[in-house]
Amino acid sequence: MSSHPHHGRIGPNSIIRIAEALAAQHGQAAVTEVFTAAGLPHYLAALPTMMVPEEETIALHHALRAQLGIPAARAVARDAGLRTGDYLLANRIPRSAQRLLKILPARLAARVLLKAIHGNAWTFIGSGVFESDASFPPLLFVTNSLICRGATADEPLCDYYVGTFERLFQQLVHKKAVVTETACAAKGDRRCVFAVRW
């Protein structure tokens, strides 16, 4: 399980990449509308550069679904996750580590990547819990997910995590990796489960 002294605070990508994806898909007016509805109008002037309270991310995803509807909100969240993955590859994962992962057999690379994700999970799960199973297909588990916390739906909602995980696995493990959320707390499941297949 993952824990960290910054419990309850997460990285600013959770806010920044939603703003980028929302602007790209629906325009700047939608960004203003959603961020205002989420109680985050201060980010319209300047996006965060430091860790943010997890409650802000929870509120943002609730507002995204309320303002756009679930299908459109899921598309924005997935795009934001892909953008987060791109940011991590460009700025947070050392090039030497990326080169090593790319030459390892896919299943071994998946094990190494899962260990790295586990070590940094506090930056995206806040007070949630991250676990994984490196057997095939690799499984990632998020208990008390920020993305769907407090939400109820007939479909999985954690597309932000899907996009982030998929980008990392495609770039570092196997180019045909696909991530699917197979269980979601929003549907009444105990935890959110993400399966990686290639």
C-alpha positions in Angstrom: 0.0 0.0 0.0 1.1 3.6 -0.6 1.3 6.3 1.9 3.2 9.6 2.2 3.5 12.6 4.4 1.7 14.7 1.8 -1.4 12.6 2.4 -4.5 14.4 1.1 -2.5 16.6 -1.4 -1.7 15.6 -5.0 0.2 16.9 -7.9 -1.1 19.9 -10.0 -1.4 17.8 -13.1 -4.8 16.8 -11.9 -5.9 20.4 -12.4 -3.6 21.6 -15.2 -4.3 18.7 -17.7 -8.1 18.9 -17.1 -7.9 22.6 -18.1 -5.9 21.8 -21.2 -8.1 18.9 -22.3 -11.3 20.8 -21.6 -10.1 23.8 -23.6 -9.0 21.6 -26.5 -12.3 19.8 -26.7 -14.9 22.4 -25.6 -13.2 25.8 -25.7 -12.1 28.3 -23.0 -15.7 29.2 -22.1 -16.2 25.6 -20.9 -13.1 25.9 -18.8 -14.5 29.0 -17.1 -17.8 27.3 -16.6 -16.5 24.1 -15.1 -13.8 25.6 -12.9 -16.3 28.2 -11.6 -18.9 25.4 -10.9 -16.1 23.5 -9.1 -15.4 26.5 -6.8 -11.9 26.9 -8.4 -12.2 30.2 -10.3 -8.8 31.3 -9.0 -7.2 28.8 -11.3 -8.6 30.7 -14.3 -6.0 33.4 -13.8 -3.1 31.1 -12.9 -3.0 27.3 -12.9 -1.3 25.7 -9.9 2.4 24.9 -9.8 2.5 23.1 -6.4 0.7 20.2 -4.7 -3.1 20.8 -4.4 -5.7 19.6 -1.9 -7.3 16.5 -3.2 -10.7 18.0 -2.6 -10.1 20.3 -5.5 -9.6 17.4 -7.9 -12.7 15.7 -6.5 -14.8 18.9 -7.0 -13.4 19.4 -10.5 -14.4 15.9 -11.7 -17.9 16.3 -10.1 -18.3 19.7 -11.9 -17.0 18.2 -15.2 -19.7 15.5 -15.1 -22.4 17.9 -14.0 -21.7 20.5 -16.7 -20.8 18.3 -19.6 -22.6 15.0 -18.9 -20.8 11.8 -18.2 -19.8 10.8 -21.8 -18.2 14.1 -22.6 -16.6 14.4 -19.1 -15.1 10.9 -19.5 -13.6 11.9 -22.8 -12.0 15.1 -21.3 -10.7 13.1 -18.3 -9.1 10.5 -20.5 -7.4 13.1 -22.7 -6.2 14.8 -19.5 -4.8 11.5 -18.4 -2.9 11.0 -21.7 -1.5 14.5 -21.3 -0.4 13.7 -17.8 1.4 10.6 -19.1 3.1 12.8 -21.7 4.2 15.2 -19.0 5.6 12.5 -16.8 7.5 11.0 -19.7 9.0 14.4 -20.6 9.7 15.7 -17.1 9.6 13.1 -14.4 10.8 9.7 -15.6 14.6 9.7 -16.3 15.6 9.1 -19.9 17.9 6.3 -18.8 15.1 4.5 -17.0 12.9 4.9 -20.1 15.6 3.4 -22.4 16.0 0.4 -20.0 12.3 -0.3 -19.8 11.9 -0.2 -23.6 14.5 -2.9 -24.1 13.3 -5.2 -21.4 10.8 -8.0 -22.3 7.3 -6.5 -21.9 6.3 -8.5 -18.8 9.5 -7.7 -17.0 9.1 -4.0 -18.0 5.6 -4.0 -16.6 6.8 -5.3 -13.3 9.5 -2.5 -13.1 7.0 0.1 -14.2 4.4 -1.0 -11.6 7.0 -0.7 -8.9 7.8 2.8 -10.0 4.2 3.8 -10.1 3.7 2.3 -6.6 6.6 4.4 -5.3 5.0 7.6 -6.7 1.3 6.8 -6.2 1.0 9.4 -3.4 1.2 12.1 -6.1 -2.1 11.1 -7.7 -4.1 9.1 -5.1 -4.1 11.5 -2.1 -5.8 9.7 0.7 -6.7 6.8 -1.5 -4.7 3.5 -1.7 -2.8 2.1 -4.7 -1.9 -1.5 -5.1 -1.0 -3.7 -8.1 -0.6 -7.3 -9.3 2.2 -7.8 -11.8 0.9 -11.1 -13.2 -0.6 -11.1 -16.7 -2.6 -9.1 -17.4 -1.1 -6.6 -15.0 -3.7 -5.1 -12.6 -3.7 -1.8 -10.9 -6.1 -1.1 -8.0 -7.2 2.2 -6.5 -9.2 2.2 -3.4 -11.1 5.4 -2.6 -10.4 6.9 -6.0 -10.4 10.7 -6.2 -11.9 10.7 -9.7 -15.1 8.9 -8.7 -15.3 9.6 -5.0 -18.9 10.4 -4.0 -20.2 9.6 -7.5 -22.7 7.0 -8.6 -22.9 5.8 -12.2 -23.8 2.8 -14.3 -20.3 2.9 -16.0 -16.7 3.3 -14.8 -15.6 7.0 -14.3 -11.9 6.9 -13.7 -10.8 7.7 -17.2 -8.1 10.1 -16.0 -6.3 7.2 -14.5 -7.0 5.0 -17.6 -5.4 7.6 -19.8 -2.4 8.1 -17.6 -1.7 4.4 -17.2 -2.2 3.7 -20.8 0.2 6.3 -22.0 2.9 5.0 -19.7 2.4 1.4 -20.6 2.3 2.1 -24.3 5.5 4.1 -24.3 7.5 2.0 -21.8 6.2 -1.5 -21.9 4.3 -2.4 -25.2 3.1 0.0 -27.9 -0.2 -1.9 -28.2 -1.0 -1.8 -24.4 -4.6 -1.0 -23.7 -5.9 -0.1 -20.2 -9.5 -0.9 -19.3 -11.2 0.0 -16.0 -12.9 -3.3 -15.2 -14.4 -2.3 -11.8 -15.3 1.1 -10.4 -16.4 2.4 -7.0 -18.9 4.6 -8.8 -20.7 1.4 -9.8 -20.7 0.0 -6.3 -17.5 -2.0 -6.6 -15.2 -2.2 -3.6 -12.3 -0.5 -5.5 -11.4 0.6 -9.0 -9.5 -2.0 -11.0 -7.5 -1.3 -14.2 -6.4 -4.2 -16.4 -3.5 -3.8 -18.9 -3.5 -6.0 -22.0 -1.4 -6.1 -25.1 
